[in-house]
Every structure is written in structure tokens, then in C-alpha cells.
Amino acid sequence: MHNQRLIADRFELGPLIGEGGVGLVYHGRDIQNDLPVAVKMLKAEVGQSPEMVERFYREAQALRDLNHPGIIKLLATYEDDTQHAIVMEYMDGGSLADYLAHYGPLAVERTLDVALEAADALVRAHHLGIIHRDIKPGNILIADDGTIRLTDFGLAHLDGLDPITKVGKIVGTFSYLSPEGCNRQPLDARTDIWSLGVVLYEMLTGRRPFEGNGHPGGIVRAILSDPVPILNRVRGGVPPALETLIHRMLAKNREMRIGSMRQVAAELEAVRNGSSWQAGSASFMAWSSFADPSAGRGGPQGGELRQVPVTTKVLVPPPRLNQTRRQRLLDALNRGLAFRRQLTLVAAPAGFGKTTLISDWISSTGQLAAWFALDEADNDPLRFLSYLLMALQQVNPNIGRLLQDVLGAPQGPPIPVLLPHLVNDLAASHLLILVLDDYHVITESEVHQILQYLIDNQPPSLHLVLISREDPPIPLPRLRVRDQLTEIRQRDLRFTASEVAQFLQDSMHLELEETAIATLGARTEGWIAGLQLAALALQEGHSEAETFIAAFTGSDRYVMDYLIEEVVRRQPPNVQTFLKKTAVLDRLTAPLCNALVGREDGEELLDYLDRSNLFLIPLDHHREWYRYHHLFADVLRSTLNQSDLESLHWTAMVWYEDNGYYYEAVQHALERSHLTDDPGDVERLISKVAAETLHGG
């Protein structure tokens, strides 16, 4: 205690009411008007440091500059040789920390009032370039009328002045530190957004979201690595929009955090008024983005697009007739399911029968299964999540209802905020297998992060299957150590001698000598695509099967081109024409094929190709949509010249546009523009979509 009881001949010191690391706070009285005040005095030992004295008066400067009803008011400052004091208005309601300690969580309405007042005050501070950097309940004071005042700007950073703390030094109170603060990175206004998010969570639940083991190191680890707790498991009755906002404020990557305190305040106001963006319902597929033809794949260009989803992407492929049953692999898959492993990874190069195997397994298990066939466009995280929900809802319509409502909202939350809701829905579901086919096409880190989140928070009711040509960027070693991973690799997928014989005899209806079968199996190294290509060539009249097989080299880099050319050349002219002209399509249906070929027998020809096992893969049980085997399509396309490609892409574009498939229309327009250096059709389509969207089309 100081001997002098009067500061600046005006402010009388009363009892000590608070103490921090650098200062003492006294209840005082302004003797000029007999009003209570709070006097903050720098500790004597701290006052020996010029840096701490400078910091002390920076707080006074910040309060003087702010002059906001939600921020404690500065009345005076005082300095002499031994004392440094700041005199502020006195709040007799204590702090928010005191209230929470005595009474526990606040009502939702009161939480919104306090948070909105704090956010409004911080909007003012941030506008003036002042970052508080120590938002916590102890620094939120309560006036006798229930309003709040922010205090303790001692750690504040003011624009135009050197930072109080340098990079590499932790700033703030541990439990309310942002991840970037824990990592000793430079701080900006988004650190206050994080801290206020922690306070919001604490007001609603009575506890902080990242508590760790209670020690500083454990708290920091929790802040950096633990997911945001699901609020509705701790406190019921919280509006979904408020829970979502808190998640957005607590995004660990500040680039994905809600962008400004002004936006926080606006959304708090909207929640309080019951007019948040979640009140509306958006069309499920109100998504998509078109890349500028002069740029690479990117975000939305020119507006949102309403399009018909391609339902065949989310249907389990039907098993083929006379398909070779690969019981040893089915048993391995079943063991993984029985042992409740999290993940099955089927990874091998193209043409090893990955999709066929999993399709056969799904049909034999009797388990609920969702299927998502990926393509390059699914690198758009919003499109990826939309189709993922669509796939899951094929087997359980209750999964993802909240997400469905908000995905298309113009100011909806970032995807990481939505994922806990998806995990909750999956946890409430029956045992479900989710298959992501062709995952190797995904290169976008945000989509990989969605997958990683699902794995990190995977409920026991979900078994995930990834089909890929390469290993996905997920922690496979960790899953192996925990016995949570079933792996089917290239060596597993190679056909054994008995499987080769079964395939050639039962599926391809070839009667060959055992030595010929063994030779063909050895030449192809059990590669099913090579086996199928060789068998097709043999079906087309090679009288000397042994001679053909002896000359066949499965490792020859040109063997596929040779065999496909052999197969195509031996087809009737109309089939050859059909194959080549439809090779530009990622998906085939009879009316579209008719448009490209200029004939009306597309349905009959697709049926012929399907029955003949000519690398045509049905995408639905009704056999309305198909696709070619990727390698088969690539080689077919290589037989087309530039003029053919330009014409076929233009015809496909027109058909898709006329039938409302705008995304596919733009893709073919892009392909054509790459050949002609004329982006006119791309720009026209994007303008058309934007105009229709603007007018509710």
C-alpha cells in the first residue's frame, strides 16, 4: 500500500480491489464531485523499467483515443518521481469473471447482449488500429445498469507505435490465447476475434473450450490441436446460428476465421433479432464455380450456378454379370469391417479392378453404403461437400440437414465450421460404409482437410473406403500402428492363376489351354486391364491363341495402344465411329451420344458395348449413364485430330446447354477454347448463368 492517500490532489485512494502482474487497482473517490473512481497504479518495482512505464501509459493513450461507451473511461493520469497512476471510471458490478464464478453460465439472451456490446467496442478499437490482445472475462466489467465496459488495454497494440512485444514472445492470458499467439506469430485484429469466441463459449457453458490439463503447456497444446468442442453437447438451447458463429470465431487457421469484428457484431445482432442467415433455406445444389478460361482452376467466377446434380456420381455401381468373385480380397475387406477399423484404402494404378472389387464387396455385405465417384471438379470444397452429403443422404436422409440448409447461403460459414454437425449426424446413424472413388483426382488442400477432419473425428458407426491410384495425404502410419487401416495394394489386386483362369473362362468365355492361361497371367502380371484387352483381341478371331499370347508383353509401354487398336479395328464401322466420337465424353447417355454421332441408335450401341465388355462401365442400375474405362478413353481420344475434337466438344457443349447441364457445357467450352484460343463460348455461358442466377433462373 502507498502511504500517500491522495493522487493529484483530487483522487482519494480507498481499499485495494485488484492486483495484476504490473499494477494495483484501488477503489477511490473523486473529492471534487464525490464520485467513485478506480485508480490503477504501477507497482513500484515494475516502475523501474522504462519499457513497462511506457506500456502503462500506452494503456492511458488507448483509453483516451477510444472514448466509447463500451470501453472504460479515462479520467486522468498522474506521474511523479515514484508513482504512476491512471484514474478511470469505477464499475460497481464487478467483472464478468466474478459473475461466472458466482452464478455460472449466462442465459442465451444475456450472452448475446454482453457479446454484442463487447464486439461493438472492439469494432471501434480496431477501426482506430488498436488491438486489445487480452480479451477475457476479467477484463469485461459490469456497470450497475448491466452494460459492460472493456478494460485493461495494457497489452494493446497501437498502429504507428512499436509493438509492446516482439515476434517470439507470447502475449495475453493463456486460456484465451489465439493459436497464432501460442505460436508466437505477429498478432492482428483476428486474435481479438478468437479471444471473444472463447469468452462467448465460456458465457454459455461456464467453462473454456480449450482447458488441456490446466497447466500452460497443456492449454497451449489444446488450443493448437484439439477440435472445438461441440457446444450443444454441453449446453442445450443455443441457436444453431450462434453455435456456428462461435465455431467460425474459433477457426485455428486465422485465414479461415470470420474476417472482422464488425462482421461478428453484425451476426450477433442477426442472431439476437432472429434474422440470421440460417433462417433461410438454400437450394441444395446452389453451388459451383467456373474457372476463368485464362486462369487455372479457381473459385467462383461470375456468380453462383444452380444446376442439376449428376446423381450417377452417388450411386453404388452395380456388379457385373459373370464377374470373377475374388473371395480372398472380400475376406480381407470383411475382416477390416469386423474389426471396426476406421479406414480401408484400395490403392493401385489404373486398370487393377479397384472399383469393381469394392462394388462387388458392397453388394455382398448387406451393409448400408454411400458412394461418391469423384472427378476433378470436386476439388471445389463446396461442391465436394455438397456431393458428399448427397451420397450420404441416399442411405440416410437425416444426415446433413443443417448443412444442406446453409451450404448455398451467400454468407454462410466456412466449411470447417459445418463439419462437427456432419460428424454428429454420422455418429447418430447406423453402421455405414462411405466409399470415395477415384480420390487421386483431389489435389485441393481444403478437400484433404475435410477428409482429415472426418478421420480425426470418425464415429464408430462410419467405415471409410478410399479408392485411389496413389496414397492420399493422410497419416497412414498412425492408422497402421493403431490397427485402424485395411490396405489393398497392387500386389493384392493382381489376379492369381486361378482367378485368371476363372476370368478368361467365365467372364470372357474363352477356352484356353492351361499353359496359355498361365502364360497370359504371367505376361500381364495379373493386371486385369491387360487381361481384358488380350481376351478381347482373342475373341475377335486370333486363330493361333498361343502365338498371340507368346508375343504379348504386359510390360510393353505400347501394348495398350496396340490391343485397343486391335479391338477397335475389328469392330463394325458404325461401332468404331461411335467409340471415337463419344470418347470426348466423361459420361455417356444415349441422347447425348446420338447428338455427337449423328445417329439414333445410341441406346442399342451402348447396350452392345456393355454386353461385349468393351470397357464401358454402367453408372446406374437402369443403365442410362455410362463411362468408358479411363485408359480406353484416353487412347480413343488420341485417334482424333484437332478438327474432330473442336467439332465434338462444340456439339457436346450445345447438347449440355440445351438440356440444362451448364457445368458440363462450360467444361466442353473450355476444352474447345484450349484448341481454338477463343474463349467466347465460355464467357457467353458464364454470363448466361450469372444472368439467370441474378434473376432467379
WORAUR-V339742 format. One record per residue. N is the residue number from 0. PSI is psi in whole degrees, -180 to 180 (* if undefined). OMEGA is omega in radians with two decimals (NA if undefined). BURIAL is b if it has 9 or more other C-alpha atoms within 8 Angstrom, else e. Layout:
# WORAUR-V339742
((N PSI OMEGA BURIAL) (N PSI OMEGA BURIAL))
This chain:
# WORAUR-V339742
((0 146 3.13 e) (1 144 3.14 e) (2 -38 -3.11 e) (3 125 -3.07 e) (4 0 -3.12 e) (5 128 -3.12 b) (6 128 3.09 b) (7 30 3.12 e) (8 24 -3.07 e) (9 -36 -3.00 b) (10 116 -3.10 b) (11 130 -3.13 b) (12 136 3.04 b) (13 -146 -3.08 b) (14 154 3.05 e) (15 128 -3.11 b) (16 -7 3.13 e) (17 154 3.13 e) (18 133 3.06 b) (19 -169 -3.10 e) (20 -28 -3.05 e) (21 -15 -3.02 e) (22 164 3.05 b) (23 140 -3.13 b) (24 127 -3.12 b) (25 147 2.91 b) (26 124 -3.10 b) (27 -176 -3.14 b) (28 136 3.04 b) (29 108 -3.02 b) (30 -15 3.13 b) (31 -36 -3.11 e) (32 7 3.09 e) (33 40 3.10 e) (34 146 3.12 e) (35 147 3.08 b) (36 166 2.99 b) (37 130 -3.12 b) (38 118 3.12 b) (39 121 -3.09 b) (40 137 3.11 b) (41 133 3.10 b) (42 145 -3.05 b) (43 -44 -3.10 e) (44 -31 3.12 e) (45 -33 -3.12 b) (46 -9 3.09 b) (47 -13 -3.10 e) (48 117 3.11 e) (49 -36 -3.14 e) (50 -41 -3.13 e) (51 -35 3.07 b) (52 -44 3.12 b) (53 -44 3.13 e) (54 -40 -3.12 b) (55 -45 -3.11 b) (56 -18 3.01 e) (57 -35 3.08 b) (58 -43 3.11 b) (59 -42 3.12 b) (60 -42 3.13 e) (61 -45 -3.14 b) (62 -39 3.14 b) (63 -42 -3.11 b) (64 -34 -2.99 e) (65 -56 3.08 b) (66 61 -3.07 e) (67 142 -3.10 b) (68 -19 3.12 e) (69 8 -3.12 b) (70 137 -3.09 b) (71 138 -3.04 b) (72 134 3.07 b) (73 130 3.12 b) (74 -38 -3.10 e) (75 163 2.97 e) (76 156 -3.12 b) (77 140 -3.13 b) (78 134 2.93 e) (79 -164 -3.04 e) (80 -24 -3.03 e) (81 -14 -3.03 e) (82 146 3.04 b) (83 126 -3.04 b) (84 147 2.99 b) (85 129 3.14 b) (86 127 -3.07 b) (87 165 3.05 b) (88 153 -3.06 b) (89 134 3.09 e) (90 116 -3.05 b) (91 4 3.13 e) (92 4 -3.11 b) (93 -164 -3.12 b) (94 166 3.06 b) (95 -34 3.09 b) (96 -42 3.10 b) (97 -45 -3.10 b) (98 -48 -3.11 b) (99 -37 -3.14 b) (100 -35 -3.08 e) (101 -36 -2.97 e) (102 -11 3.13 e) (103 -162 -3.03 b) (104 154 3.12 b) (105 159 2.96 b) (106 155 -3.11 e) (107 -43 -3.10 e) (108 -42 3.14 e) (109 -38 3.08 e) (110 -45 -3.14 b) (111 -41 3.13 b) (112 -49 -3.11 e) (113 -46 -3.11 b) (114 -40 -3.12 b) (115 -41 3.11 b) (116 -41 3.12 b) (117 -43 3.14 b) (118 -41 -3.14 b) (119 -40 3.11 b) (120 -39 -3.13 b) (121 -28 3.02 b) (122 -45 3.11 b) (123 -46 -3.12 b) (124 -47 -3.11 b) (125 -34 3.10 b) (126 -33 3.14 e) (127 7 3.12 e) (128 21 -3.12 b) (129 121 3.08 b) (130 125 -3.05 b) (131 -53 3.06 b) (132 6 3.08 b) (133 45 3.10 b) (134 124 3.11 b) (135 164 -3.10 b) (136 -33 3.13 b) (137 -19 3.13 b) (138 15 3.03 b) (139 106 -3.08 b) (140 154 -3.07 b) (141 125 3.10 b) (142 169 -3.10 b) (143 -19 3.09 e) (144 5 3.10 e) (145 -12 3.09 e) (146 166 -3.07 b) (147 161 3.05 b) (148 132 2.99 b) (149 141 3.13 b) (150 -179 3.08 b) (151 69 3.04 e) (152 25 -3.10 b) (153 -24 3.10 e) (154 4 -3.04 b) (155 146 3.03 b) (156 127 -3.13 b) (157 131 3.06 b) (158 142 3.09 e) (159 -8 3.10 e) (160 155 3.10 e) (161 142 3.11 e) (162 144 3.11 e) (163 -35 3.10 e) (164 144 -3.10 e) (165 167 3.01 e) (166 137 -3.13 e) (167 0 3.13 e) (168 131 -3.08 e) (169 134 -3.11 b) (170 129 3.04 b) (171 179 3.13 b) (172 132 -2.94 e) (173 -50 -3.02 e) (174 -18 -3.08 b) (175 8 3.13 b) (176 141 3.01 b) (177 160 3.08 b) (178 -39 3.13 b) (179 -30 3.04 b) (180 -40 3.09 b) (181 -33 -3.13 b) (182 6 3.08 e) (183 36 3.10 b) (184 161 3.04 b) (185 141 -3.07 e) (186 147 3.01 e) (187 -169 -3.03 e) (188 -22 -3.11 b) (189 -18 3.06 b) (190 -35 3.06 b) (191 -34 3.10 b) (192 -45 3.10 b) (193 -51 -3.06 b) (194 -40 3.10 b) (195 -33 3.05 b) (196 -40 3.08 b) (197 -44 3.13 b) (198 -41 3.09 b) (199 -48 3.13 b) (200 -43 -3.11 b) (201 -38 3.10 b) (202 -35 -3.09 b) (203 -29 -3.01 b) (204 -18 -3.08 b) (205 3 3.10 b) (206 162 -3.10 e) (207 152 -3.06 b) (208 -24 -3.08 b) (209 91 -3.04 b) (210 -22 -3.13 b) (211 -138 3.09 b) (212 11 3.13 e) (213 -15 3.10 e) (214 154 -3.08 e) (215 -45 -3.13 e) (216 -42 3.13 e) (217 -37 3.10 b) (218 -46 -3.14 b) (219 -43 3.11 b) (220 -41 3.13 b) (221 -42 3.12 b) (222 -40 -3.06 b) (223 -29 -2.96 b) (224 -26 -3.08 e) (225 142 3.06 e) (226 157 3.07 e) (227 125 3.14 e) (228 147 3.13 e) (229 112 -2.94 e) (230 -40 -3.04 b) (231 -8 3.02 b) (232 -19 -3.10 e) (233 -37 -3.05 e) (234 116 3.10 b) (235 167 3.06 e) (236 9 3.11 e) (237 128 3.13 b) (238 136 3.14 e) (239 -36 -3.13 e) (240 -35 3.11 b) (241 -42 3.09 b) (242 -42 3.13 b) (243 -41 3.12 b) (244 -43 3.13 b) (245 -42 3.10 b) (246 -38 3.14 b) (247 -34 3.10 b) (248 -26 -3.08 b) (249 24 3.03 b) (250 125 -3.06 b) (251 -37 3.06 b) (252 112 -3.03 e) (253 -19 3.07 e) (254 -21 3.13 e) (255 -2 3.13 b) (256 156 3.06 b) (257 140 -2.80 b) (258 -28 -3.05 e) (259 157 3.09 b) (260 -29 3.08 b) (261 -40 3.12 b) (262 -37 3.06 b) (263 -48 -3.13 b) (264 -42 -3.14 b) (265 -41 -3.11 e) (266 -34 3.02 b) (267 -43 3.10 b) (268 -42 -3.14 b) (269 -40 3.10 b) (270 -44 -3.12 b) (271 -36 -3.13 b) (272 -1 3.13 e) (273 24 -3.08 e) (274 32 -3.12 b) (275 168 -3.11 b) (276 -21 -3.13 b) (277 -11 3.13 b) (278 -28 3.14 e) (279 164 3.09 e) (280 128 -3.12 e) (281 150 3.05 b) (282 136 -3.04 e) (283 -41 -3.08 b) (284 35 3.11 b) (285 61 -3.10 b) (286 169 2.93 b) (287 158 3.08 b) (288 148 3.11 b) (289 132 3.11 b) (290 140 3.01 b) (291 132 -3.09 b) (292 -20 3.14 b) (293 -3 -3.10 e) (294 177 3.08 e) (295 -169 3.12 e) (296 134 -3.06 e) (297 -162 -3.10 b) (298 -168 -3.10 e) (299 135 3.12 b) (300 97 3.00 b) (301 20 3.00 e) (302 163 3.14 b) (303 157 -3.05 b) (304 132 2.98 b) (305 123 -3.10 b) (306 162 3.09 b) (307 124 3.12 e) (308 149 3.10 e) (309 96 -3.02 e) (310 -23 3.14 e) (311 -19 3.10 e) (312 -20 -3.04 b) (313 22 3.06 b) (314 139 3.09 b) (315 124 3.14 b) (316 135 3.14 b) (317 145 3.07 b) (318 148 -3.11 b) (319 153 3.04 e) (320 146 3.10 e) (321 29 -3.14 e) (322 141 3.13 b) (323 119 -3.14 b) (324 119 -3.07 e) (325 78 -2.94 e) (326 -36 -3.11 e) (327 -36 3.11 e) (328 -37 3.08 b) (329 -39 3.11 b) (330 -40 3.12 e) (331 -41 3.11 b) (332 -41 -3.14 b) (333 -35 3.10 b) (334 -42 3.11 e) (335 -39 3.12 b) (336 -41 -3.13 b) (337 -35 -3.14 e) (338 4 3.13 e) (339 39 3.03 b) (340 151 -3.09 b) (341 -41 -2.87 b) (342 140 2.90 b) (343 126 3.10 b) (344 121 3.05 b) (345 104 -3.01 b) (346 123 3.13 b) (347 163 3.09 b) (348 173 -3.13 e) (349 147 3.01 e) (350 14 3.14 b) (351 6 3.03 b) (352 28 -3.09 b) (353 -53 -3.10 b) (354 -41 3.14 e) (355 -42 3.14 e) (356 -49 -3.08 b) (357 -37 3.07 e) (358 -44 3.12 b) (359 -41 3.14 b) (360 -46 -3.14 b) (361 -43 -3.10 b) (362 -22 -3.08 b) (363 -16 -3.04 e) (364 -31 -3.03 e) (365 5 3.13 e) (366 154 3.00 e) (367 136 -3.10 e) (368 133 3.03 b) (369 140 -3.06 b) (370 133 3.12 b) (371 108 3.10 b) (372 112 -3.02 b) (373 151 2.93 b) (374 177 -3.02 b) (375 -29 3.14 e) (376 -20 -3.12 e) (377 5 2.96 b) (378 -14 2.98 b) (379 113 -3.05 b) (380 -37 -3.13 b) (381 -43 3.08 b) (382 -43 3.13 b) (383 -50 -3.09 b) (384 -36 3.12 e) (385 -47 3.11 b) (386 -35 3.09 b) (387 -45 3.08 b) (388 -42 3.14 b) (389 -41 3.12 b) (390 -46 -3.12 b) (391 -36 -3.12 b) (392 -11 3.02 b) (393 -29 -3.10 b) (394 -21 3.11 b) (395 98 -3.07 e) (396 -15 -3.11 b) (397 -12 -3.11 e) (398 126 2.99 b) (399 23 -3.12 b) (400 -44 3.13 e) (401 -44 -3.14 e) (402 -39 -3.13 b) (403 -37 -3.11 b) (404 -30 -2.99 b) (405 -12 -3.05 b) (406 -38 -3.08 b) (407 1 -3.11 b) (408 137 -3.07 b) (409 -28 3.12 e) (410 38 3.13 e) (411 169 -3.08 b) (412 161 3.04 b) (413 156 -3.03 e) (414 -42 -3.13 e) (415 -27 3.12 e) (416 -29 -3.08 b) (417 -23 -2.99 b) (418 -37 3.08 b) (419 -34 3.11 b) (420 -40 3.10 b) (421 -44 3.12 b) (422 -41 3.10 b) (423 -45 3.14 e) (424 -40 3.12 b) (425 -37 3.14 b) (426 -29 -3.13 b) (427 -4 -3.08 e) (428 164 2.97 b) (429 170 3.13 e) (430 130 -3.01 b) (431 136 3.03 b) (432 127 3.09 b) (433 120 -3.12 b) (434 125 3.00 b) (435 106 -3.04 b) (436 142 -3.14 b) (437 44 -3.10 b) (438 -17 -3.13 b) (439 -17 3.14 b) (440 -12 -3.09 b) (441 124 3.09 b) (442 -11 -3.06 e) (443 126 -3.06 b) (444 -34 -3.13 e) (445 -35 3.08 e) (446 -41 3.07 b) (447 -36 3.13 b) (448 -36 3.07 e) (449 -47 3.11 b) (450 -44 -3.13 e) (451 -40 3.12 b) (452 -43 3.13 b) (453 -39 3.14 b) (454 -43 -3.12 e) (455 -29 -3.07 e) (456 27 -3.01 e) (457 123 3.10 b) (458 157 -3.14 e) (459 -21 -3.10 b) (460 -5 -3.08 b) (461 129 2.97 b) (462 123 -3.06 b) (463 136 3.09 b) (464 125 3.07 b) (465 128 3.05 b) (466 124 -2.99 b) (467 155 3.02 b) (468 -11 -3.13 b) (469 163 -3.13 e) (470 134 3.09 e) (471 158 -3.12 e) (472 66 3.10 e) (473 160 -3.05 e) (474 76 -3.14 e) (475 -41 3.13 e) (476 -40 3.13 e) (477 -41 3.12 e) (478 -37 3.11 b) (479 -47 -3.10 b) (480 -36 -3.12 e) (481 6 -3.10 e) (482 44 3.13 e) (483 15 -3.03 b) (484 127 2.93 b) (485 128 -3.10 b) (486 130 2.99 e) (487 114 -3.02 b) (488 178 -3.13 b) (489 -42 -3.12 b) (490 -31 3.12 e) (491 -35 -3.05 e) (492 -17 3.10 b) (493 134 3.14 b) (494 132 3.02 b) (495 172 -3.14 e) (496 -42 -3.13 b) (497 -35 3.11 e) (498 -36 3.06 b) (499 -46 -3.14 b) (500 -43 -3.14 b) (501 -43 3.14 b) (502 -48 -3.08 b) (503 -35 -3.08 b) (504 -49 -3.02 b) (505 -39 -3.08 b) (506 -40 -3.07 b) (507 -5 3.04 b) (508 45 3.08 e) (509 134 3.07 b) (510 103 -3.09 e) (511 156 3.06 e) (512 153 -3.13 e) (513 -38 -3.14 e) (514 -38 3.12 e) (515 -40 3.11 b) (516 -45 -3.13 b) (517 -40 3.13 b) (518 -44 -3.13 b) (519 -41 3.08 b) (520 -40 3.14 b) (521 -41 -3.13 e) (522 -38 -3.12 b) (523 -10 -3.06 b) (524 36 3.09 b) (525 17 -3.13 b) (526 113 -2.99 b) (527 -34 3.12 b) (528 -42 3.09 b) (529 -40 3.09 b) (530 -45 -3.10 b) (531 -41 3.11 b) (532 -45 3.12 b) (533 -42 -3.14 b) (534 -39 3.11 b) (535 -42 3.11 b) (536 -40 3.12 b) (537 -36 3.12 b) (538 -26 -3.03 e) (539 20 2.89 e) (540 20 3.03 e) (541 105 -3.06 b) (542 -32 3.14 e) (543 80 -3.08 e) (544 -42 -3.11 b) (545 -40 3.14 e) (546 -44 3.13 e) (547 -47 -3.09 b) (548 -38 -3.14 b) (549 -32 -3.13 e) (550 -9 -3.07 e) (551 130 3.11 b) (552 108 -3.06 e) (553 -24 -3.14 b) (554 -4 3.13 e) (555 125 -3.06 e) (556 -21 -3.11 e) (557 2 -3.00 e) (558 -36 -3.12 b) (559 -45 3.12 b) (560 -43 -3.11 e) (561 -48 -3.08 e) (562 -41 -3.14 b) (563 -39 3.09 b) (564 -38 3.08 e) (565 -43 -3.12 b) (566 -48 -3.08 b) (567 -43 -3.08 b) (568 -29 -3.09 e) (569 -4 3.09 e) (570 157 3.04 e) (571 153 -3.09 e) (572 -39 -3.12 e) (573 -33 3.11 e) (574 -41 3.08 b) (575 -47 3.13 b) (576 -44 -3.14 b) (577 -48 -3.11 b) (578 -48 -3.06 b) (579 -44 -3.07 b) (580 -29 -3.13 b) (581 -1 -3.11 b) (582 -18 3.14 b) (583 -8 -3.05 b) (584 139 3.00 e) (585 -30 3.09 e) (586 143 -3.05 e) (587 139 2.93 b) (588 154 -2.94 b) (589 -50 -3.12 b) (590 -38 3.11 b) (591 -43 3.11 b) (592 -40 3.11 b) (593 -40 -3.13 b) (594 -40 -3.10 b) (595 -38 -3.04 b) (596 -23 -3.11 b) (597 30 3.11 e) (598 177 -3.12 e) (599 15 -3.09 e) (600 28 -3.11 e) (601 -40 -3.12 b) (602 -43 3.14 b) (603 -40 -3.13 e) (604 -39 3.07 b) (605 -40 3.09 b) (606 -41 3.11 e) (607 -47 3.14 e) (608 -38 3.13 b) (609 -49 -3.12 b) (610 -28 -3.09 e) (611 4 -3.11 e) (612 39 -3.12 e) (613 53 3.02 e) (614 30 3.06 b) (615 127 -3.04 b) (616 118 3.10 b) (617 141 -3.12 b) (618 -6 3.10 b) (619 163 -3.08 b) (620 -24 3.11 e) (621 -8 -3.14 e) (622 49 3.03 e) (623 -32 3.13 b) (624 142 -3.12 b) (625 171 2.89 b) (626 156 3.03 b) (627 153 2.93 b) (628 135 -3.01 b) (629 -44 -3.09 e) (630 -38 3.10 e) (631 -46 -3.14 b) (632 -41 -3.14 b) (633 -44 -3.10 b) (634 -37 3.07 b) (635 -43 -3.13 b) (636 -32 -3.12 b) (637 -14 3.12 e) (638 -6 -3.09 e) (639 141 3.07 b) (640 174 -3.06 e) (641 -40 -3.14 e) (642 -42 3.10 e) (643 -45 -3.11 e) (644 -43 3.12 b) (645 -47 -3.09 b) (646 -44 -3.10 e) (647 -41 3.10 b) (648 -37 3.12 b) (649 -43 3.13 b) (650 -44 3.12 b) (651 -41 3.12 b) (652 -47 -3.12 b) (653 -44 -3.12 b) (654 -47 -3.13 b) (655 -40 3.14 b) (656 -45 -3.13 b) (657 -27 -3.09 e) (658 11 3.00 e) (659 10 3.10 e) (660 76 -2.98 b) (661 -36 -3.13 b) (662 -49 3.14 b) (663 -36 3.11 b) (664 -44 3.14 b) (665 -38 3.13 b) (666 -43 3.12 b) (667 -33 3.06 b) (668 -39 3.09 b) (669 -45 3.12 b) (670 -42 -3.13 b) (671 -38 -3.12 b) (672 -30 3.09 b) (673 -28 3.14 e) (674 -32 -3.01 e) (675 -11 -3.04 e) (676 28 3.14 e) (677 103 -3.11 e) (678 14 -3.02 b) (679 -46 -3.12 e) (680 -36 3.11 b) (681 -48 -3.12 b) (682 -39 3.14 e) (683 -44 -3.12 e) (684 -43 3.14 b) (685 -41 3.10 b) (686 -40 3.14 b) (687 -45 -3.14 e) (688 -44 -3.14 b) (689 -42 -3.14 b) (690 -43 3.14 b) (691 -39 3.12 b) (692 -42 -3.13 b) (693 -36 -3.11 e) (694 18 3.06 e) (695 17 -3.13 e) (696 * NA e))
